[in-house]
Amino acid sequence: MKTIEIIKIYNMGLKNYLLFCFSLIGFYAWSQKEITGTVKEEATGLPIPGVNVIVKGTANGVVTDFDGNYSINASSNDILAFSYVGFLSQEITVGNKTSINVSLAENAEALSEIIVIGYGAQKREDITGAVGVINADETFEDRPNNDLGSLIQGQAAGVQVLKSSGKPSAGFNIRVRGTSSIDGNSDPLYVIDGVPTQDTRSLNPSDIESISILKDASSAAIYGAQGANGVVLITTKQGKSEKAAFQFDSYVGISEVWKTQKVLNAEQYRDLMTELGKNTDWSQYNQNTDWQDKIFEEGLSQNYQLAVSGNNNGTQYYISGGYLSQEGAVRSAEMERYSFKTNLSKEINSWIKIGTNINYTHYTDVDVTDNSAVNQGGVLLGVLATPPNIGIYREDGSYTSNPFQDWENPFSSTDAADRRYKNQRLLGNIYTEVKFLKDFTFKTNFGIDFNADRNDYFLDPFTTSYGRATNGIGRYNTNINNYFIWDNTLRYNHSFGDHKLEALVGSVFQKNRWENSSIERRNFASAEITTPGAGSEIISANAGKSEKTNASFISRINYDFKKRYLLTANFRADGSSSFGPANKWGYFPSFSAGWRISREAFLEDVENLSELKLRAGWGIVGNDTGGYAYLARVGSGGNYPIGGQTMPGTYPVTIANDDLKWEESEQTNIGIDLGLYNGNITFSVDAYLKKNYDLLLNNPLPTGTGFSSAIQNVGEIQNKGLEFQLNTVNITTDNFSWTTSANLSLNRNEAKYIVGQVITRGDVASRGNVSLIKEGEALGTFYGYQWGGVDPQTGDVYYIDQNGESTFNPTADDRRIIGDPNPDFIYSLGNTLSYKDFSLNIFLQGSQGNDVFNATRLQMEAMVDSKNQLASVNNRWRQPGDITNIPRALEGDTKNSRLSTHYVEDGSYLRFKAVSLSYNLPAPLLNKLNLSTLKLYLTGENLITITDYSGFDPEVNAFGGNTAVQGVDFGTYPQTRNVILGMNVRF
């Protein structure tokens, strides 16, 4: 066919196509008509300004004016959707109507939102205790989901998430309204789908539906002896739609250390060593290695999650599988997790329902040592303290070491040993609910948490000096934990007139069983076989077992009169095998009341007041710690001369105390909930007083007893504070919306009574203990000397003694409180802005007024041995008359680097915790793809950190979850900056 004919045919077809398109447009325009009307409140008949009126499935929309009027063009087949925050939405088909007036009913969903509480659920409007709620869809959807602690940090007032380290294998610690114990556990109880646990590391956050945090005793008392530190209730997803719904979530991301430290280069290090009197053949050490550049790297993470859910013919199901892999920003740090989740329930008929929630996780990680000195394998201190003058490997393939001391470069800590932690966990339950006599429901629930983990470690006998000295090391450790719970509850729910009554009684039986074993062998002939069996010398072999049982009786009453006056009472009795016969049982009551003042007649005419509720509660909860400490224990390894021979024996270790009992916490809470402008503004404030008493503490004993001390119920600490939570809908139009959430928490902690003792904890860099526990002071306050300055004549540091005078030789009595790691307040601020199909979420989180003891800087400015130092020591004192705050180099003497105010820094920070930009594909395109949702997002975590702290990161704690030692940085793995690209697909 000739080219000109093809062009003619193409032009004719194009003309016909355009004519057809214009005809459709004309027909559509001709079929359009103007629809007018007014939107009013159903209850009051008042007009509602700002109502969104949209032609469903299009971007065609308007907003009602001040008088509630609107005007929009639509065709007869169109559906108009009317929506406004605080009211139930309506959809109306246009048909032949040209005027459509609408009355919107108040949407009580915000108040009627179902909140999971202990052994049940309540409407938000009926809550009388202090309960923080986190919606997983709003919080987790655009965030990396490897760490539950990072995701909930800053999301609830009064809840402090302590991230002791930024490495992939690190866990987290939560403090609900402060630290509740001195030597016991201060972490909350976690309850996942009705099964209590203390470990959430293997939980896949993608499976979470919601989180409720029971903060006060009136809400947590139903958990009795396990509720003193608060309770975190985690509910996983269930099927909702009748049609099977599939979801696929995926992301990839990179992470990096966001800040490095300046250290001495090779020439500067050589000068410092010469000044210290250390000489060597420097021609053998002519490198200039940047160890931070070698060890810090871009970590890669990837996540995939596939799930199907539904609710059809009485069968509710949610099935998911997930895979997560994360490489850390420090060499060799990594973790991997496979997770499988099944939630299934079936309503057999109108009165019986059975169900199960099963979660299986296979988790592995490779740890890197932090919070340790370089000669103990500490990687973070290793990258700073290792001399730059050496390379990574010698010619024989072994790791290079310090020119003056026999400890290797940090690559030996990251690469030399084969090591891996593996964990398999099965957590779940099976339950049956039976309804009878109209108002009664009986539920029996059996749950299990089975944990099996093992640690492998092998250090070859060739590449490291320690490996050569021991001819190789092989270790193998196993731990098995079996936990069972069986609870039976009977619930009564009845309404009559203006009264509503809910009652619950039940029993709970729990059992824990632990088993562990370990072996270490040395003297390996080669590196080919890495299991301990290849070692010829047994260094240690141990095995142990223990178990614990609890039996409990629970009860609760909720009473509601006219939806104005609310009353809740809880009582739990707990019996534990951990405590002596004199105090085998503990009793934990609580009471709380609520007054919905906004429903009173004298406030009915208050414009724009949607909710005003006053709450007050009191209760006692316990801390189930102790571990059979009431028993008189014996130790093995005692040697006795009998018949001229040394015979093995035992010896008494502790003295018996049958009166040992639970740690208890008495808590009082007062709160106000306020809602304005149909719920567009909600505000809550809570004030609390938490007294923890009968704390288990080592108390000095008269020497005549044969023991220096014994564990007794003698300690008392107190927490008091304020919490503020604000949520606002700032703007909502047809194309744009802006919402804000913010919270602020203040907590003051104080040791009230510890039998007059002064307790110090937290040994730092062989300089002594840095943390203090003393009556009248907050737990963990820093304790040391008052730094005076550097003497210009001698170059030595002088300190200020207890009389206010300078001294070069302070005594122990000159020590004082030099800082406080407890923040004045913690806070967060989140803003979500949406324009059409785009959404931007900016979440800020911060801490103000907390100090950090920078033990890293103490060691890296000490100049007492052959470790490399921070570049700041270039300003050290060198000759009489020098004015500086860096003392002289002094071989082997730590007098110029005592624990002092010089190393206490302001640890306040404001962090852009998460910034996420997302795009939802529009409905017409989704329809073509047969998808219900396709969202793409780009998220940055810890993008910007505003702080005056000089170390790697202000959000650290070298002592992890230790209740008495906080805010110490000693080569701690920092929080990393993460950038991820992800998508969420629904169909």
Secondary structure, 3 states (H helix, E strand, C coil): CCHHHHHHHHHHHHHHHHHHHHHHHHHHHHHCEEEEEEEEECCCCCECCCCEEEECCCCCEEECCCCCEEEEEECCCCEEEEECCCECCEEEECCCCCECCEEECECCHHHHCEEEECCEEEEHHHCCCCEEEEEHHHHHCCCCCCCHHHHHCCCCCCEEEECCCCCCCCCCEEEECCCCCCCCCCCCEEEECCEEECCCCCCCHHHEEEEEEECCHHHHHHHHHHCCCCEEEEEECCCCCCCCEEEEEEEEEEEEECCCCCECCHHHHHHHHHHCCCCCCHHHCCCCCCHHHHHECCEEEEEEEEEEEEEECCEEEEEEEEEEEEECCECCCEEEEEEEEEEEEEEEECCEEEEEEEEEEEEEEECCCCCCCHHHCCHHHHHHHCCCCCCCECCCCCECECCCCCCECCHHHHHCEEEEEEEEEEEEEEEEEEEECCCEEEEEEEEEEEEEEEEEEEECCCCCHHHHHHCCEEEEEEEEEEEEEEEEEEEEEEEECCEEEEEEEEEEEEEEEEEEEEEEEEEECCCCCCCHHHEEEEEEEEEEEEEEEEEEEEEEEEEEECCCEEEEEEEEEEEECCCCHHHCEEEEEEEEEEEEHHHCHHHCCCCCEEEEEEEEEEEEEEECCCCCCCCCCEEEEEEEEECCEEEEEEEECCCCCCCCCCEEEEEEEEEEEEEECCCCEEEEEEEEEEEEEEEEEEEECCHHHCCCEEEEEEEEEEEEEEEEEEEEEEEECCCEEEEEEEEEEEEEEEEEECCCCEEEEEECCCCCEEEEEECCCCCCEEEEEEEEEECCCCCCEEEECCCCCEECCCCHHHCEEEECCCCCEEEEEEEEEEECCEEEEEEEEEEECCEEEEHHHHHHCCCCCCCCCEHHHHHCCCCCCCCCCCCCCCCCCCHHHCCEHHHEEECCEEEEEEEEEEEECCHHHHHHHCCCEEEEEEEEECCCEEECCCCCCCCCCCCCCCCCCCCEECCCCCCEEEEEEEEEEEC
